[in-house]
Amino acid sequence: MKCNTKGLYILILISGLYLYGQNNSIPTIAVLNLENQDLSIGEAAVMTEILRDELLKTQAYKIVEKQRLNEVMAEIGFQQMGFTSEGVLRLGKILNVDKIFLGTLGEIQKVRFLTVRIVDVETGEVIASATEKGFTVQHAELAVTRVVYKLQGLPPPGGISPPWLKEISSERTKYLIGFTGWNAGNILDFHAKSAFKNGPAGSGIPIWEGTAPEIESKASFPNFGLRLGYQRESLGADFEISLLSHRTPAQMVFADIKGHQYIPEIDNYYAVSVDELDFPDNFLRVYSLGFGGNFYFHSSFGTVRPYAGFGVSLLMNMVKSDYPGPGNFGIGIEGENLNSTSLGWEFHIPIGLQVNISSTKFLYFEFRIAQNLFDYISGDVFQEEEDKFTLQTFQFLIGFGRIFK
């Protein structure tokens, strides 16, 4: 019996020494109030208390009591020294702590950020640092928790991408996008005919008519546009204003123009037949200012939101040339330079990505297949010409978006 009692005493002593050693191996730290930048002192104080609580939950530190910390800071005039290396190290040595936690809570362009650093009192080095940004007041506690996990070298709750960025995809949001980009394309199905219809073939029939299956064209300058829209769940829609311009380089165009050329000076007709046109550089210059809408379906994969849909726009089209219309030019009729303004339509299919960079900002990437329809009249009297064609483009757009909740 005595032997058993003696063994029990030895076991208790060993356990006590073990627990004492374990307790002494836990580093003692001081947690300074977060320095606020463009936010209230009260919000910074609350975030500091959350930080203290989260650090205690880890059971990896012993924290100097707040009152003791404030007393020592007052004694050494820490507020006057500020968060300098000398001030932080002196405070740490007086408190006899191993490490000091300090950081910043601020806001830049309405985006909150929290940064916390660990300073080793012996060496004065910053041994760890972690940052979270873009969180709202509702996510304040989670932001602090993620920072504490990062400081310990652990994967933060919610993974690499913060949950508040993931939640953007399921919220109902309004947004504004400014975009630009480049495009490639061609003029397709060009059809021209004379508006003068009292020819030798009979009244009401154009005296000449022609087609060209394809005319090479190039972008004159980058696309520009704005989109103002609304998203919810898996659907989205927006209003768009966009500007597009193309020009034709020097080229030989295969065409089919047949009919008659009318010479008003002698009041007579001559039969014409043209199978190719030699266009000089910048023969046609076309511009489209569009006002329309896009409708699309989207899904979310973390911070990335792919989408696809369709759009339609009413166009204000302008076509210019230093020559008459293509048909009159082809059959050798001299007349007024082409300068026509008309209405048209654009139909397009957008496929793109929105990549969130914060809770209120995202990048925009889109590939778009578009067809702009042109239908106009140029010239006067006997040289009046009716033209129709489709400008088909493949657009590569990039932009920056802002979310308004």
Residue pairs with C-beta under 8 A, 6 or more apart in sequence:
26 59
26 60
26 61
26 62
27 60
27 61
27 62
27 97
27 98
27 99
28 61
28 62
28 63
28 64
28 96
28 97
28 98
29 55
29 61
29 62
29 63
29 64
29 97
29 98
29 99
29 100
29 101
30 63
30 64
30 69
30 91
30 92
30 95
30 97
30 99
30 100
30 101
31 48
31 51
31 52
31 55
31 63
31 64
31 69
31 100
31 101
31 102
32 48
32 69
32 83
32 88
32 100
32 101
32 102
33 44
33 45
33 48
34 44
34 45
34 47
34 48
34 51
34 102
34 103
34 104
34 105
34 114
34 116
35 44
35 83
35 102
35 103
35 104
35 105
36 43
36 44
36 104
36 105
36 106
37 104
37 105
37 106
37 107
38 106
38 107
38 108
39 105
39 106
39 107
39 112
43 105
44 105
46 140
47 105
47 114
47 140
47 144
50 140
50 141
50 144
51 101
51 103
51 116
51 144
51 147
51 148
52 63
52 66
54 144
54 145
54 148
55 61
55 63
55 101
55 148
56 63
58 148
58 152
60 152
61 99
64 95
64 97
68 95
69 95
72 78
72 91
72 94
72 95
73 79
73 91
75 94
76 87
76 90
76 91
76 94
78 87
78 91
81 87
81 90
83 102
85 124
88 100
88 102
88 119
88 124
89 119
89 121
89 124
91 100
92 99
92 100
92 119
92 121
93 121
97 121
98 120
98 121
98 122
99 118
99 119
99 120
99 121
99 127
100 118
100 119
100 121
101 116
101 117
101 118
101 119
102 116
102 117
102 119
103 114
103 115
103 116
103 117
104 113
104 114
104 115
105 112
105 113
105 114
106 112
106 113
107 113
110 360
111 133
111 134
111 358
111 359
111 360
111 361
112 133
112 134
112 135
112 136
112 143
113 131
113 132
113 133
113 134
114 131
114 132
114 133
114 135
114 143
114 144
114 147
115 129
115 130
115 131
116 129
116 130
116 131
116 147
116 148
116 151
117 126
117 128
117 129
118 126
118 127
118 128
118 129
118 151
119 125
119 126
119 127
120 126
120 127
128 151
128 153
129 151
130 146
130 147
130 148
130 150
130 151
131 147
132 143
132 144
132 146
132 147
132 162
133 358
134 162
134 164
134 165
134 358
134 359
134 360
135 142
135 143
135 162
135 164
135 359
136 164
136 359
139 162
139 163
139 164
142 157
142 158
142 162
142 163
142 164
143 162
145 156
145 157
146 156
146 157
146 158
146 162
147 156
149 155
149 156
149 157
150 156
158 166
161 302
161 303
164 359
165 302
165 303
165 356
165 358
165 359
166 300
166 302
166 303
168 356
168 359
168 403
169 298
169 299
169 300
169 305
169 356
170 233
170 300
171 232
171 405
172 230
172 231
172 232
172 233
173 230
173 231
173 232
173 403
173 404
173 405
174 228
174 229
174 230
174 403
174 404
174 405
175 227
175 228
175 229
175 230
175 231
175 238
175 362
175 401
175 402
175 403
175 404
176 226
176 227
176 228
176 401
176 402
176 404
177 226
177 227
177 228
177 229
177 238
177 364
177 399
177 400
177 401
177 402
178 225
178 226
178 399
178 400
178 401
179 223
179 224
179 225
179 226
179 227
179 364
179 366
179 397
179 398
179 399
179 400
180 222
180 223
180 224
180 225
180 397
180 398
180 399
181 222
181 223
181 366
181 395
181 396
181 397
181 398
181 399
182 219
182 222
182 223
182 395
182 396
183 219
183 223
183 244
183 393
183 394
183 395
183 396
184 218
184 219
184 393
184 394
185 217
185 219
185 246
185 391
185 392
185 393
185 394
186 214
186 215
186 216
186 217
186 391
186 392
187 214
187 215
187 216
187 217
187 246
187 248
187 284
187 286
187 389
187 390
187 391
187 392
188 213
188 214
188 389
188 390
188 391
188 392
189 211
189 213
189 388
189 389
189 390
190 211
190 212
190 213
190 214
190 215
190 255
190 326
190 387
190 388
190 389
191 209
191 210
191 211
191 387
191 388
191 389
192 209
192 210
192 211
192 257
192 325
192 326
192 327
192 385
192 386
192 387
192 388
193 206
193 208
193 209
193 210
193 327
193 385
193 386
194 206
194 207
194 208
194 209
194 259
194 327
194 384
194 385
194 386
195 206
195 377
195 379
195 384
195 385
195 386
196 206
196 207
196 262
196 381
196 382
196 383
196 384
197 203
197 204
197 205
197 206
197 207
198 207
199 205
199 206
199 207
199 259
199 260
199 262
199 269
200 207
200 260
200 269
201 207
201 259
201 260
206 259
207 259
207 260
207 261
207 262
207 269
208 257
208 258
208 259
208 260
208 261
208 272
208 327
208 331
209 257
209 258
209 259
209 327
210 255
210 256
210 257
210 258
210 259
210 274
210 326
210 327
210 330
211 255
211 256
211 257
212 253
212 254
212 255
212 256
212 277
212 326
213 254
214 253
215 248
215 251
215 253
215 279
215 284
215 389
216 248
216 249
216 251
217 246
217 247
217 248
217 249
217 284
217 286
217 391
218 246
218 247
218 248
218 249
219 244
219 245
219 246
219 393
220 245
220 246
220 247
220 285
221 245
223 242
223 243
223 244
223 395
223 397
224 242
224 243
225 240
225 241
225 242
225 243
225 397
226 240
226 241
226 242
227 238
227 239
227 240
227 294
228 238
228 239
229 236
229 237
229 238
229 239
229 294
230 236
230 237
230 238
231 298
234 297
234 298
234 299
235 295
235 296
235 297
235 298
236 294
236 295
236 296
236 297
236 298
236 307
236 309
237 293
237 294
237 295
237 296
238 293
238 294
239 291
239 292
239 293
240 290
240 291
240 292
240 293
240 294
240 311
240 313
241 289
241 290
241 291
242 288
242 289
242 290
242 313
243 287
243 288
243 289
243 290
244 287
244 288
244 290
244 372
244 393
245 285
245 286
245 287
245 288
246 285
246 286
246 391
246 393
247 282
247 284
247 285
247 286
248 279
248 281
248 282
248 283
248 284
248 285
249 281
249 282
250 279
250 280
250 281
250 283
251 279
252 276
252 277
252 278
252 279
253 276
253 277
253 278
253 279
254 275
254 276
255 274
255 275
255 276
255 277
255 330
256 274
256 275
257 272
257 273
257 274
257 275
257 327
257 330
257 331
258 272
258 273
258 274
259 271
259 272
259 331
260 269
260 270
260 271
260 272
261 269
261 270
261 271
261 272
261 331
261 332
261 333
262 268
262 269
262 382
263 269
263 270
264 381
264 382
272 331
274 330
274 331
277 326
277 329
277 330
279 326
280 323
282 322
283 321
283 322
283 323
283 326
283 329
284 319
284 320
284 321
284 326
284 338
285 319
285 320
285 321
286 317
286 318
286 319
286 320
286 374
286 391
287 317
287 318
287 319
287 320
288 315
288 316
288 317
288 318
288 344
288 346
288 372
288 391
289 315
289 316
290 313
290 314
290 315
290 316
290 346
290 372
291 313
291 314
291 316
292 311
292 312
292 313
292 314
292 346
293 311
293 312
293 313
294 309
294 310
294 311
294 350
295 309
295 310
295 311
296 307
296 308
296 309
296 310
296 350
297 307
297 308
297 309
298 305
298 306
298 307
298 354
299 305
299 306
299 307
303 355
303 356
303 357
304 353
304 354
304 355
304 356
305 353
305 354
305 355
305 356
305 362
306 352
306 353
307 350
307 351
307 352
307 353
307 354
308 349
308 350
308 351
308 352
309 349
309 350
310 347
310 348
310 349
310 350
311 346
311 347
311 348
311 349
311 350
312 345
312 346
312 347
312 348
313 345
313 346
313 348
314 343
314 344
314 345
315 343
315 344
315 345
315 346
315 372
315 373
316 341
316 343
317 341
317 342
317 343
317 344
317 372
317 374
317 376
318 340
318 341
319 338
319 339
319 340
319 342
319 374
319 376
319 378
319 387
320 337
320 338
320 339
320 340
321 337
321 338
321 339
322 337
323 329
323 337
323 338
324 333
324 334
324 335
324 336
324 337
324 338
324 378
324 379
324 383
324 385
325 335
325 338
325 378
325 379
325 383
325 385
325 387
326 385
326 387
327 385
327 387
328 334
328 335
328 379
328 383
328 385
333 383
335 379
335 380
335 383
336 378
336 379
336 380
336 383
338 378
338 379
339 378
340 376
340 377
340 378
341 376
342 374
342 375
342 376
342 377
344 372
344 373
344 374
344 375
345 372
345 373
346 370
346 371
346 372
346 373
347 370
347 371
347 373
348 368
348 369
348 370
348 371
348 395
349 368
349 369
349 370
350 366
350 367
350 368
351 366
351 367
351 368
352 364
352 365
352 366
352 367
352 368
352 397
353 364
353 365
353 366
354 362
354 363
354 364
354 401
355 362
355 363
355 365
356 362
357 363
359 403
360 402
360 403
360 404
360 405
361 400
361 401
361 402
361 403
362 400
362 401
362 403
363 398
363 399
363 400
363 401
364 397
364 398
364 399
364 400
364 401
365 397
365 398
366 395
366 396
366 397
366 398
366 399
367 394
367 395
367 396
367 397
368 393
368 394
368 395
368 397
369 392
369 393
369 394
369 395
370 392
370 393
370 395
371 390
371 391
371 392
371 393
372 390
372 391
372 392
372 393
373 388
373 390
374 387
374 388
374 389
374 390
374 391
375 387
375 388
376 386
376 387
377 384
377 385
377 386
377 387
378 384
378 385
378 387
379 385
